Structures are given as structure tokens and as C-alpha cells.
Amino acid sequence: MTKGLRFGLATAAFAAVVGTALIAEAQSPQIAARQDGMKQQGAQMRVLTPMMRGEQPYNMAAAKQAAGVLVASAKNIPGAFGPGTEGGNALPAIWTSKADFDSKAKALEDAAMRLAAANDEAAFKAAFPAVGAACGGCHQPYRKPQS
Ligand code: HEC
């Protein structure tokens, strides 16, 4: 192999590595932003779950507030997994089954809406399980299994 050819191949390989790194960097703010959104949802569940379990007294205002945050964030999920934002712990199936994925975000939105409408503890406890199920119903097929 001539020196010139070897250099050319090395340059091409280097360009490919740099190109990949640049793409990963361009995607990461969107991935970080949607992971933050998910963490926010986790924070709402830490308000709601103890009320469900009776570890905290039922507080209608706090429950409605947390459910309202879940409604708003569920609406943001489809757009947070837009074209070209593959990565993080999101499984590639999201982008090949986007309509199904989006329907799972809608299921969370609807369940959280019913939770936000609960006006007493009995209604709250009846509505809450569907919210937890909606989180798991999407994580199971579309999120990398957590260790
Ligand atoms: C429509 C699908 C969908 C629904 C509904 C959903 N999630 Fe997620 N969630 C994901 C995906 C996909 C990821 C991985 C995202 C990534 O790494 O880019 C994730 C990641 C997370 C994470 C980890 C974030 C991080 O720091 O990496 C938490 C926490 C989380 N979800 C909580 C929840 C909770 C709580 C609910 C229900 C209130 C919920 N999610 C509902 C799809 C969903």
C-alpha cells in the first residue's frame, strides 16, 4: 500500500469518527431534555404514590396539581421523540412504530386527566392505577430495560 493511500484511508476513518461525534452531540440536548421531562414525571409519581398507599394523607390540591403536570408532560412526549432523535434509553422501535408509541403517550394523558378530575380520595384511588399502568405500558416495549 502506498503512503498516500494509507493516509487517505486514515483521513476517511477520522472524518467518519468526527462526523458521528458531531451527530451525537447535536442530538444530546434533545435526549437530555426529554429525560428531564421523564424525571419530572417521576417526581409527580413520588407525590402521588404515597397518597395512594396511605403513607401520606390524601391532599386533593396536591394530587390535582401533580396530575395536571402529568397531563401537560404527556402531551409533550410525541414531539420529544421526533425524527433523528434516536438514542439514550429509547428503543429504535419507537421510530418504526411511532403511531403506537404516540398512542401510549395519549393513554397517559387520558389517565392523568381522569386523575386530575378526581374530587375525593375514593375517586383518586380508583383513577391512580391507570396512570402507573400507562408509564409501564410504554416503558415495557419502548425503553431499554433498566438494570
Ligand atoms: C409514550 C411512552 C412513555 C410514557 C407514557 C412514559 N415514558 Fe418514561 N420513558 C420513555 C422512554 C422511551 C424513556 C427513555 C428516554 C431516553 O433515554 O431518551 C423513558 C425514560 C423515563 C425515565 C428515565 C429518565 C432519565 O433520566 O433517563 C423516567 C424516570 C421515566 N421515564 C418516568 C416515567 C413516568 C413516571 C411515567 C408515567 C407518569 C412515564 N415515564 C411515562 C417512554 C415513556
Backbone and ligand atoms as CSV (ligand in chain L), in Angstrom:
chain,resi,resn,atom,element,x,y,z
A,1,MET,N,N,0.855,-1.200,0.000
A,1,MET,CA,C,0.000,0.000,0.000
A,1,MET,C,C,0.886,1.243,0.000
A,2,THR,N,N,0.583,2.220,-0.838
A,2,THR,CA,C,1.397,3.441,-0.867
A,2,THR,C,C,1.072,4.301,0.354
A,3,LYS,N,N,2.049,5.172,0.680
A,3,LYS,CA,C,1.823,6.064,1.825
A,3,LYS,C,C,0.587,6.939,1.616
A,4,GLY,N,N,0.470,7.414,0.351
A,4,GLY,CA,C,-0.657,8.319,0.061
A,4,GLY,C,C,-1.998,7.643,0.303
A,5,LEU,N,N,-2.129,6.390,-0.121
A,5,LEU,CA,C,-3.404,5.681,0.049
A,5,LEU,C,C,-3.687,5.451,1.534
A,6,ARG,N,N,-2.616,5.056,2.251
A,6,ARG,CA,C,-2.808,4.812,3.687
A,6,ARG,C,C,-3.306,6.078,4.384
A,7,PHE,N,N,-2.720,7.203,4.044
A,7,PHE,CA,C,-3.140,8.479,4.642
A,7,PHE,C,C,-4.593,8.794,4.302
A,8,GLY,N,N,-4.906,8.516,3.020
A,8,GLY,CA,C,-6.281,8.783,2.592
A,8,GLY,C,C,-7.296,7.974,3.389
A,9,LEU,N,N,-6.983,6.699,3.604
A,9,LEU,CA,C,-7.901,5.834,4.370
A,9,LEU,C,C,-8.003,6.319,5.807
A,10,ALA,N,N,-6.840,6.695,6.383
A,10,ALA,CA,C,-6.849,7.168,7.768
A,10,ALA,C,C,-7.692,8.433,7.879
A,11,THR,N,N,-7.563,9.316,6.887
A,11,THR,CA,C,-8.331,10.564,6.922
A,11,THR,C,C,-9.821,10.272,6.840
A,12,ALA,N,N,-10.193,9.325,5.972
A,12,ALA,CA,C,-11.612,8.985,5.830
A,12,ALA,C,C,-12.154,8.424,7.142
A,13,ALA,N,N,-11.340,7.549,7.785
A,13,ALA,CA,C,-11.788,6.967,9.048
A,13,ALA,C,C,-11.940,8.064,10.092
A,14,PHE,N,N,-10.984,8.977,10.120
A,14,PHE,CA,C,-11.041,10.069,11.092
A,14,PHE,C,C,-12.290,10.922,10.855
A,15,ALA,N,N,-12.559,11.231,9.592
A,15,ALA,CA,C,-13.738,12.044,9.270
A,15,ALA,C,C,-15.019,11.339,9.723
A,16,ALA,N,N,-15.055,10.016,9.552
A,16,ALA,CA,C,-16.254,9.270,9.951
A,16,ALA,C,C,-16.450,9.356,11.461
A,17,VAL,N,N,-15.346,9.231,12.218
A,17,VAL,CA,C,-15.448,9.301,13.683
A,17,VAL,C,C,-15.919,10.688,14.110
A,18,VAL,N,N,-15.304,11.726,13.541
A,18,VAL,CA,C,-15.684,13.092,13.915
A,18,VAL,C,C,-17.143,13.357,13.540
A,19,GLY,N,N,-17.515,12.894,12.341
A,19,GLY,CA,C,-18.902,13.095,11.910
A,19,GLY,C,C,-19.887,12.456,12.876
A,20,THR,N,N,-19.611,11.239,13.299
A,20,THR,CA,C,-20.500,10.546,14.236
A,20,THR,C,C,-20.574,11.303,15.551
A,21,ALA,N,N,-19.404,11.781,16.022
A,21,ALA,CA,C,-19.378,12.505,17.289
A,21,ALA,C,C,-20.219,13.776,17.187
A,22,LEU,N,N,-20.122,14.465,16.047
A,22,LEU,CA,C,-20.895,15.702,15.876
A,22,LEU,C,C,-22.390,15.419,15.874
A,23,ILE,N,N,-22.788,14.327,15.201
A,23,ILE,CA,C,-24.214,13.986,15.183
A,23,ILE,C,C,-24.685,13.682,16.603
A,24,ALA,N,N,-23.892,12.886,17.334
A,24,ALA,CA,C,-24.283,12.525,18.710
A,24,ALA,C,C,-24.431,13.779,19.552
A,25,GLU,N,N,-23.530,14.739,19.341
A,25,GLU,CA,C,-23.576,15.965,20.131
A,25,GLU,C,C,-24.815,16.789,19.791
A,26,ALA,N,N,-25.152,16.820,18.503
A,26,ALA,CA,C,-26.329,17.592,18.089
A,26,ALA,C,C,-27.602,16.996,18.680
A,27,GLN,N,N,-27.636,15.673,18.872
A,27,GLN,CA,C,-28.844,15.026,19.391
A,27,GLN,C,C,-28.959,15.141,20.891
A,28,SER,N,N,-27.823,15.216,21.589
A,28,SER,CA,C,-27.881,15.035,23.032
A,28,SER,C,C,-28.740,16.055,23.776
A,29,PRO,N,N,-28.809,17.342,23.356
A,29,PRO,CA,C,-29.684,18.252,24.117
A,29,PRO,C,C,-31.136,17.803,24.087
A,30,GLN,N,N,-31.591,17.268,22.954
A,30,GLN,CA,C,-32.984,16.807,22.879
A,30,GLN,C,C,-33.200,15.585,23.760
A,31,ILE,N,N,-32.200,14.679,23.753
A,31,ILE,CA,C,-32.318,13.478,24.594
A,31,ILE,C,C,-32.307,13.880,26.063
A,32,ALA,N,N,-31.386,14.791,26.421
A,32,ALA,CA,C,-31.317,15.244,27.823
A,32,ALA,C,C,-32.617,15.929,28.222
A,33,ALA,N,N,-33.187,16.717,27.313
A,33,ALA,CA,C,-34.422,17.442,27.635
A,33,ALA,C,C,-35.572,16.467,27.859
A,34,ARG,N,N,-35.667,15.432,27.026
A,34,ARG,CA,C,-36.806,14.526,27.238
A,34,ARG,C,C,-36.582,13.658,28.475
A,35,GLN,N,N,-35.308,13.354,28.787
A,35,GLN,CA,C,-35.051,12.601,30.021
A,35,GLN,C,C,-35.411,13.458,31.236
A,36,ASP,N,N,-35.137,14.770,31.145
A,36,ASP,CA,C,-35.557,15.673,32.235
A,36,ASP,C,C,-37.074,15.672,32.382
A,37,GLY,N,N,-37.776,15.688,31.242
A,37,GLY,CA,C,-39.242,15.649,31.274
A,37,GLY,C,C,-39.734,14.381,31.956
A,38,MET,N,N,-39.084,13.255,31.653
A,38,MET,CA,C,-39.458,11.981,32.279
A,38,MET,C,C,-39.179,12.024,33.780
A,39,LYS,N,N,-38.025,12.635,34.149
A,39,LYS,CA,C,-37.695,12.745,35.580
A,39,LYS,C,C,-38.767,13.566,36.302
A,40,GLN,N,N,-39.253,14.606,35.626
A,40,GLN,CA,C,-40.336,15.422,36.193
A,40,GLN,C,C,-41.574,14.567,36.443
A,41,GLN,N,N,-41.835,13.661,35.513
A,41,GLN,CA,C,-42.985,12.761,35.701
A,41,GLN,C,C,-42.745,11.861,36.908
A,42,GLY,N,N,-41.505,11.399,37.050
A,42,GLY,CA,C,-41.160,10.569,38.208
A,42,GLY,C,C,-41.402,11.344,39.506
A,43,ALA,N,N,-41.075,12.648,39.491
A,43,ALA,CA,C,-41.279,13.477,40.689
A,43,ALA,C,C,-42.770,13.572,41.033
A,44,GLN,N,N,-43.626,13.646,40.029
A,44,GLN,CA,C,-45.075,13.703,40.298
A,44,GLN,C,C,-45.543,12.382,40.913
A,45,MET,N,N,-44.965,11.270,40.410
A,45,MET,CA,C,-45.355,9.970,40.952
A,45,MET,C,C,-44.924,9.845,42.417
A,46,ARG,N,N,-43.836,10.521,42.785
A,46,ARG,CA,C,-43.395,10.462,44.185
A,46,ARG,C,C,-44.304,11.287,45.090
A,47,VAL,N,N,-45.093,12.198,44.508
A,47,VAL,CA,C,-46.127,12.909,45.267
A,47,VAL,C,C,-47.370,12.018,45.379
A,48,LEU,N,N,-47.716,11.377,44.262
A,48,LEU,CA,C,-48.997,10.662,44.178
A,48,LEU,C,C,-48.967,9.276,44.847
A,49,THR,N,N,-47.888,8.524,44.635
A,49,THR,CA,C,-47.862,7.135,45.112
A,49,THR,C,C,-48.041,7.022,46.632
A,50,PRO,N,N,-47.364,7.857,47.453
A,50,PRO,CA,C,-47.574,7.735,48.905
A,50,PRO,C,C,-49.027,8.007,49.313
A,51,MET,N,N,-49.727,8.859,48.568
A,51,MET,CA,C,-51.150,9.101,48.871
A,51,MET,C,C,-51.966,7.860,48.525
A,52,MET,N,N,-51.589,7.238,47.428
A,52,MET,CA,C,-52.285,6.020,47.015
A,52,MET,C,C,-52.100,4.928,48.072
A,53,ARG,N,N,-50.881,4.822,48.599
A,53,ARG,CA,C,-50.567,3.754,49.566
A,53,ARG,C,C,-50.989,4.093,50.988
A,54,GLY,N,N,-51.468,5.339,51.198
A,54,GLY,CA,C,-51.845,5.740,52.553
A,54,GLY,C,C,-50.646,6.099,53.417
A,55,GLU,N,N,-49.472,6.291,52.793
A,55,GLU,CA,C,-48.286,6.698,53.564
A,55,GLU,C,C,-48.313,8.204,53.801
A,56,GLN,N,N,-49.071,8.903,52.998
A,56,GLN,CA,C,-49.293,10.353,53.151
A,56,GLN,C,C,-50.795,10.558,53.109
A,57,PRO,N,N,-51.326,11.539,53.873
A,57,PRO,CA,C,-52.760,11.801,53.779
A,57,PRO,C,C,-53.124,12.296,52.383
A,58,TYR,N,N,-54.308,11.922,51.926
A,58,TYR,CA,C,-54.787,12.401,50.633
A,58,TYR,C,C,-54.923,13.915,50.697
A,59,ASN,N,N,-54.381,14.588,49.691
A,59,ASN,CA,C,-54.444,16.047,49.607
A,59,ASN,C,C,-54.921,16.364,48.193
A,60,MET,N,N,-56.170,16.782,48.086
A,60,MET,CA,C,-56.768,16.959,46.762
A,60,MET,C,C,-56.004,17.972,45.919
A,61,ALA,N,N,-55.627,19.103,46.530
A,61,ALA,CA,C,-54.946,20.150,45.749
A,61,ALA,C,C,-53.617,19.626,45.207
A,62,ALA,N,N,-52.857,18.940,46.070
A,62,ALA,CA,C,-51.547,18.425,45.639
A,62,ALA,C,C,-51.727,17.346,44.573
A,63,ALA,N,N,-52.751,16.510,44.725
A,63,ALA,CA,C,-52.988,15.436,43.756
A,63,ALA,C,C,-53.378,16.021,42.399
A,64,LYS,N,N,-54.247,17.020,42.423
A,64,LYS,CA,C,-54.680,17.629,41.156
A,64,LYS,C,C,-53.518,18.341,40.474
A,65,GLN,N,N,-52.683,18.981,41.288
A,65,GLN,CA,C,-51.517,19.680,40.731
A,65,GLN,C,C,-50.574,18.687,40.040
A,66,ALA,N,N,-50.248,17.593,40.734
A,66,ALA,CA,C,-49.329,16.603,40.162
A,66,ALA,C,C,-49.949,15.962,38.917
A,67,ALA,N,N,-51.242,15.653,38.970
A,67,ALA,CA,C,-51.902,15.047,37.808
A,67,ALA,C,C,-51.896,16.015,36.627
A,68,GLY,N,N,-52.082,17.300,36.916
A,68,GLY,CA,C,-52.065,18.315,35.854
A,68,GLY,C,C,-50.703,18.399,35.172
A,69,VAL,N,N,-49.637,18.277,35.975
A,69,VAL,CA,C,-48.282,18.294,35.394
A,69,VAL,C,C,-48.109,17.075,34.478
A,70,LEU,N,N,-48.655,15.935,34.904
A,70,LEU,CA,C,-48.550,14.725,34.066
A,70,LEU,C,C,-49.321,14.891,32.751
A,71,VAL,N,N,-50.488,15.524,32.818
A,71,VAL,CA,C,-51.258,15.763,31.581
A,71,VAL,C,C,-50.405,16.580,30.611
A,72,ALA,N,N,-49.838,17.678,31.116
A,72,ALA,CA,C,-49.055,18.568,30.253
A,72,ALA,C,C,-47.831,17.849,29.699
A,73,SER,N,N,-47.142,17.078,30.537
A,73,SER,CA,C,-45.923,16.454,30.036
A,73,SER,C,C,-46.244,15.310,29.080
A,74,ALA,N,N,-47.366,14.618,29.310
A,74,ALA,CA,C,-47.753,13.547,28.376
A,74,ALA,C,C,-47.974,14.125,26.972
A,75,LYS,N,N,-48.527,15.313,26.915
A,75,LYS,CA,C,-48.761,15.961,25.606
A,75,LYS,C,C,-47.445,16.244,24.880
A,76,ASN,N,N,-46.364,16.412,25.653
A,76,ASN,CA,C,-45.067,16.720,25.041
A,76,ASN,C,C,-44.316,15.491,24.563
A,77,ILE,N,N,-44.742,14.306,24.998
A,77,ILE,CA,C,-43.949,13.108,24.693
A,77,ILE,C,C,-43.814,12.873,23.182
A,78,PRO,N,N,-44.906,12.873,22.386
A,78,PRO,CA,C,-44.715,12.547,20.954
A,78,PRO,C,C,-43.667,13.442,20.278
A,79,GLY,N,N,-43.687,14.731,20.562
A,79,GLY,CA,C,-42.743,15.651,19.929
A,79,GLY,C,C,-41.322,15.501,20.445
A,80,ALA,N,N,-41.180,14.954,21.652
A,80,ALA,CA,C,-39.843,14.796,22.241
A,80,ALA,C,C,-39.081,13.623,21.624
A,81,PHE,N,N,-39.780,12.788,20.860
A,81,PHE,CA,C,-39.143,11.640,20.201
A,81,PHE,C,C,-39.289,11.802,18.686
A,82,GLY,N,N,-38.926,12.978,18.201
A,82,GLY,CA,C,-39.065,13.298,16.791
A,82,GLY,C,C,-38.035,12.582,15.925
A,83,PRO,N,N,-38.160,12.733,14.593
A,83,PRO,CA,C,-37.214,12.099,13.672
A,83,PRO,C,C,-35.782,12.527,13.990
A,84,GLY,N,N,-34.856,11.585,13.935
A,84,GLY,CA,C,-33.443,11.903,14.133
A,84,GLY,C,C,-33.035,12.073,15.582
A,85,THR,N,N,-33.913,11.741,16.544
A,85,THR,CA,C,-33.532,11.871,17.953
A,85,THR,C,C,-33.366,10.511,18.627
A,86,GLU,N,N,-33.064,9.497,17.800
A,86,GLU,CA,C,-32.814,8.168,18.346
A,86,GLU,C,C,-31.661,8.245,19.347
A,87,GLY,N,N,-31.720,7.416,20.369
A,87,GLY,CA,C,-30.613,7.358,21.323
A,87,GLY,C,C,-31.100,7.358,22.754
A,88,GLY,N,N,-30.162,7.558,23.673
A,88,GLY,CA,C,-30.486,7.464,25.089
A,88,GLY,C,C,-30.958,6.060,25.416
A,89,ASN,N,N,-31.971,5.966,26.243
A,89,ASN,CA,C,-32.536,4.647,26.578
A,89,ASN,C,C,-33.796,4.368,25.784
A,90,ALA,N,N,-34.002,5.143,24.733
A,90,ALA,CA,C,-35.169,4.953,23.868
A,90,ALA,C,C,-34.854,3.832,22.878
A,91,LEU,N,N,-35.752,2.886,22.747
A,91,LEU,CA,C,-35.526,1.774,21.817
A,91,LEU,C,C,-35.886,2.191,20.381
A,92,PRO,N,N,-35.161,1.662,19.391
A,92,PRO,CA,C,-35.421,2.024,17.986
A,92,PRO,C,C,-36.867,1.762,17.553
A,93,ALA,N,N,-37.553,0.831,18.216
A,93,ALA,CA,C,-38.945,0.509,17.844
A,93,ALA,C,C,-39.845,1.743,17.890
A,94,ILE,N,N,-39.476,2.742,18.696
A,94,ILE,CA,C,-40.291,3.973,18.767
A,94,ILE,C,C,-40.472,4.554,17.366
A,95,TRP,N,N,-39.357,4.582,16.618
A,95,TRP,CA,C,-39.393,5.272,15.322
A,95,TRP,C,C,-39.951,4.393,14.205
A,96,THR,N,N,-40.078,3.101,14.457
A,96,THR,CA,C,-40.707,2.245,13.444
A,96,THR,C,C,-42.182,2.012,13.781
A,97,SER,N,N,-42.589,2.338,15.013
A,97,SER,CA,C,-43.991,2.162,15.434
A,97,SER,C,C,-44.474,3.453,16.092
A,98,LYS,N,N,-44.207,4.592,15.436
A,98,LYS,CA,C,-44.448,5.892,16.081
A,98,LYS,C,C,-45.911,6.094,16.462
A,99,ALA,N,N,-46.829,5.622,15.628
A,99,ALA,CA,C,-48.252,5.833,15.936
A,99,ALA,C,C,-48.634,5.081,17.209
A,100,ASP,N,N,-48.116,3.864,17.364
A,100,ASP,CA,C,-48.411,3.094,18.576
A,100,ASP,C,C,-47.763,3.764,19.791
A,101,PHE,N,N,-46.505,4.198,19.610
A,101,PHE,CA,C,-45.805,4.896,20.702
A,101,PHE,C,C,-46.617,6.129,21.131
A,102,ASP,N,N,-47.032,6.922,20.145
A,102,ASP,CA,C,-47.798,8.137,20.458
A,102,ASP,C,C,-49.112,7.795,21.158
A,103,SER,N,N,-49.721,6.658,20.794
A,103,SER,CA,C,-50.989,6.276,21.433
A,103,SER,C,C,-50.755,5.948,22.910
A,104,LYS,N,N,-49.545,5.511,23.244
A,104,LYS,CA,C,-49.238,5.212,24.644
A,104,LYS,C,C,-49.035,6.517,25.433
A,105,ALA,N,N,-48.546,7.538,24.765
A,105,ALA,CA,C,-48.471,8.860,25.405
A,105,ALA,C,C,-49.883,9.398,25.637
A,106,LYS,N,N,-50.769,9.181,24.663
A,106,LYS,CA,C,-52.164,9.614,24.788
A,106,LYS,C,C,-52.847,8.862,25.929
A,107,ALA,N,N,-52.513,7.585,26.097
A,107,ALA,CA,C,-53.103,6.798,27.195
A,107,ALA,C,C,-52.713,7.417,28.541
A,108,LEU,N,N,-51.463,7.873,28.656
A,108,LEU,CA,C,-51.039,8.539,29.893
A,108,LEU,C,C,-51.800,9.854,30.069
A,109,GLU,N,N,-51.897,10.615,28.989
A,109,GLU,CA,C,-52.614,11.895,29.051
A,109,GLU,C,C,-54.058,11.677,29.549
A,110,ASP,N,N,-54.746,10.704,28.968
A,110,ASP,CA,C,-56.148,10.435,29.344
A,110,ASP,C,C,-56.257,9.977,30.799
A,111,ALA,N,N,-55.347,9.078,31.203
A,111,ALA,CA,C,-55.396,8.571,32.582
A,111,ALA,C,C,-55.109,9.705,33.571
A,112,ALA,N,N,-54.135,10.555,33.238
A,112,ALA,CA,C,-53.795,11.669,34.133
A,112,ALA,C,C,-54.939,12.688,34.181
A,113,MET,N,N,-55.626,12.852,33.073
A,113,MET,CA,C,-56.789,13.756,33.017
A,113,MET,C,C,-57.879,13.246,33.970
A,114,ARG,N,N,-58.133,11.943,33.950
A,114,ARG,CA,C,-59.149,11.376,34.857
A,114,ARG,C,C,-58.697,11.531,36.310
A,115,LEU,N,N,-57.387,11.396,36.552
A,115,LEU,CA,C,-56.876,11.566,37.913
A,115,LEU,C,C,-57.054,13.019,38.366
A,116,ALA,N,N,-56.789,13.946,37.458
A,116,ALA,CA,C,-56.927,15.376,37.798
A,116,ALA,C,C,-58.383,15.731,38.087
A,117,ALA,N,N,-59.304,14.972,37.551
A,117,ALA,CA,C,-60.735,15.247,37.749
A,117,ALA,C,C,-61.257,14.653,39.056
A,118,ALA,N,N,-60.458,13.825,39.738
A,118,ALA,CA,C,-60.925,13.159,40.962
A,118,ALA,C,C,-61.118,14.186,42.075
A,119,ASN,N,N,-62.320,14.189,42.660
A,119,ASN,CA,C,-62.646,15.197,43.664
A,119,ASN,C,C,-62.720,14.644,45.081
A,120,ASP,N,N,-62.378,13.383,45.244
A,120,ASP,CA,C,-62.273,12.858,46.609
A,120,ASP,C,C,-61.303,11.667,46.600
A,121,GLU,N,N,-61.007,11.183,47.781
A,121,GLU,CA,C,-59.983,10.148,47.900
A,121,GLU,C,C,-60.378,8.858,47.188
A,122,ALA,N,N,-61.653,8.504,47.273
A,122,ALA,CA,C,-62.083,7.259,46.623
A,122,ALA,C,C,-61.889,7.357,45.105
A,123,ALA,N,N,-62.259,8.500,44.535
A,123,ALA,CA,C,-62.101,8.691,43.089
A,123,ALA,C,C,-60.619,8.710,42.714
A,124,PHE,N,N,-59.821,9.332,43.585
A,124,PHE,CA,C,-58.370,9.371,43.360
A,124,PHE,C,C,-57.801,7.953,43.316
A,125,LYS,N,N,-58.178,7.151,44.303
A,125,LYS,CA,C,-57.635,5.791,44.378
A,125,LYS,C,C,-58.137,4.903,43.239
A,126,ALA,N,N,-59.318,5.235,42.735
A,126,ALA,CA,C,-59.843,4.464,41.597
A,126,ALA,C,C,-59.113,4.846,40.311
A,127,ALA,N,N,-58.705,6.111,40.200
A,127,ALA,CA,C,-58.111,6.608,38.946
A,127,ALA,C,C,-56.598,6.396,38.881
A,128,PHE,N,N,-55.941,6.316,40.042
A,128,PHE,CA,C,-54.475,6.296,40.030
A,128,PHE,C,C,-53.836,5.093,39.318
A,129,PRO,N,N,-54.333,3.880,39.538
A,129,PRO,CA,C,-53.619,2.731,38.941
A,129,PRO,C,C,-53.441,2.839,37.423
A,130,ALA,N,N,-54.387,3.431,36.727
A,130,ALA,CA,C,-54.272,3.555,35.269
A,130,ALA,C,C,-53.096,4.453,34.873
A,131,VAL,N,N,-52.751,5.401,35.759
A,131,VAL,CA,C,-51.613,6.283,35.457
A,131,VAL,C,C,-50.315,5.477,35.532
A,132,GLY,N,N,-50.157,4.733,36.623
A,132,GLY,CA,C,-48.956,3.902,36.750
A,132,GLY,C,C,-48.854,2.889,35.615
A,133,ALA,N,N,-49.996,2.341,35.241
A,133,ALA,CA,C,-50.009,1.359,34.157
A,133,ALA,C,C,-49.605,1.999,32.833
A,134,ALA,N,N,-49.963,3.281,32.657
A,134,ALA,CA,C,-49.614,3.971,31.405
A,134,ALA,C,C,-48.106,4.211,31.311
A,135,CYS,N,N,-47.446,4.466,32.447
A,135,CYS,CA,C,-45.980,4.619,32.426
A,135,CYS,C,C,-45.364,3.286,31.989
A,136,GLY,N,N,-45.742,2.218,32.693
A,136,GLY,CA,C,-45.172,0.907,32.395
A,136,GLY,C,C,-45.558,0.403,31.016
A,137,GLY,N,N,-46.764,0.778,30.578
A,137,GLY,CA,C,-47.250,0.327,29.274
A,137,GLY,C,C,-46.418,0.854,28.122
A,138,CYS,N,N,-45.710,1.961,28.356
A,138,CYS,CA,C,-44.816,2.480,27.317
A,138,CYS,C,C,-43.379,2.047,27.572
A,139,HIS,N,N,-42.952,2.052,28.830
A,139,HIS,CA,C,-41.563,1.665,29.121
A,139,HIS,C,C,-41.279,0.232,28.686
A,140,GLN,N,N,-42.267,-0.636,28.916
A,140,GLN,CA,C,-42.026,-2.058,28.632
A,140,GLN,C,C,-41.623,-2.289,27.166
A,141,PRO,N,N,-42.387,-1.777,26.195
A,141,PRO,CA,C,-41.961,-2.024,24.801
A,141,PRO,C,C,-40.924,-1.037,24.258
A,142,TYR,N,N,-40.830,0.159,24.845
A,142,TYR,CA,C,-40.085,1.219,24.156
A,142,TYR,C,C,-38.886,1.798,24.901
A,143,ARG,N,N,-38.605,1.292,26.098
A,143,ARG,CA,C,-37.461,1.811,26.832
A,143,ARG,C,C,-36.521,0.652,27.129
A,144,LYS,N,N,-35.199,0.895,27.009
A,144,LYS,CA,C,-34.220,-0.156,27.312
A,144,LYS,C,C,-34.460,-0.652,28.724
A,145,PRO,N,N,-34.449,-1.962,28.931
A,145,PRO,CA,C,-34.670,-2.497,30.290
A,145,PRO,C,C,-33.661,-1.876,31.255
A,146,GLN,N,N,-34.149,-1.464,32.410
A,146,GLN,CA,C,-33.285,-0.812,33.393
A,146,GLN,C,C,-32.655,-1.860,34.294
A,147,SER,N,N,-31.370,-1.684,34.604
A,147,SER,CA,C,-30.685,-2.672,35.441
A,147,SER,C,C,-30.992,-2.386,36.905
L,1,HEC,C1,C,-45.165,7.006,25.469
L,1,HEC,C2,C,-44.056,6.422,26.167
L,1,HEC,C3,C,-43.748,6.745,27.606
L,1,HEC,C4,C,-44.616,7.019,28.629
L,1,HEC,C5,C,-46.141,7.078,28.606
L,1,HEC,C6,C,-43.804,7.246,29.803
L,1,HEC,N1,N,-42.479,7.099,29.498
L,1,HEC,FE1,FE,-40.920,7.369,30.769
L,1,HEC,N2,N,-39.595,6.951,29.258
L,1,HEC,C7,C,-39.942,6.608,27.981
L,1,HEC,C8,C,-38.753,6.400,27.187
L,1,HEC,C9,C,-38.707,5.989,25.719
L,1,HEC,C10,C,-37.654,6.648,28.038
L,1,HEC,C11,C,-36.161,6.653,27.662
L,1,HEC,C12,C,-35.866,8.050,27.076
L,1,HEC,C13,C,-34.421,8.304,26.674
L,1,HEC,O1,O,-33.486,7.807,27.338
L,1,HEC,O2,O,-34.230,9.044,25.684
L,1,HEC,C14,C,-38.235,6.984,29.350
L,1,HEC,C15,C,-37.489,7.297,30.473
L,1,HEC,C16,C,-38.017,7.566,31.729
L,1,HEC,C17,C,-37.234,7.870,32.926
L,1,HEC,C18,C,-35.710,7.940,32.983
L,1,HEC,C19,C,-35.251,9.342,32.592
L,1,HEC,C20,C,-33.734,9.500,32.608
L,1,HEC,O3,O,-33.230,10.207,33.480
L,1,HEC,O4,O,-33.065,8.901,31.761
L,1,HEC,C21,C,-38.119,8.077,33.951
L,1,HEC,C22,C,-37.785,8.440,35.399
L,1,HEC,C23,C,-39.443,7.915,33.410
L,1,HEC,N3,N,-39.348,7.609,32.064
L,1,HEC,C24,C,-40.605,8.062,34.144
L,1,HEC,C25,C,-41.895,7.954,33.607
L,1,HEC,C26,C,-43.112,8.052,34.401
L,1,HEC,C27,C,-43.167,8.251,35.909
L,1,HEC,C28,C,-44.143,7.912,33.527
L,1,HEC,C29,C,-45.619,7.949,33.813
L,1,HEC,C30,C,-46.141,9.022,34.613
L,1,HEC,C31,C,-43.575,7.716,32.195
L,1,HEC,N4,N,-42.206,7.753,32.290
L,1,HEC,C32,C,-44.322,7.540,31.053
L,1,HEC,C33,C,-41.233,6.483,27.468
L,1,HEC,C34,C,-42.406,6.764,28.173
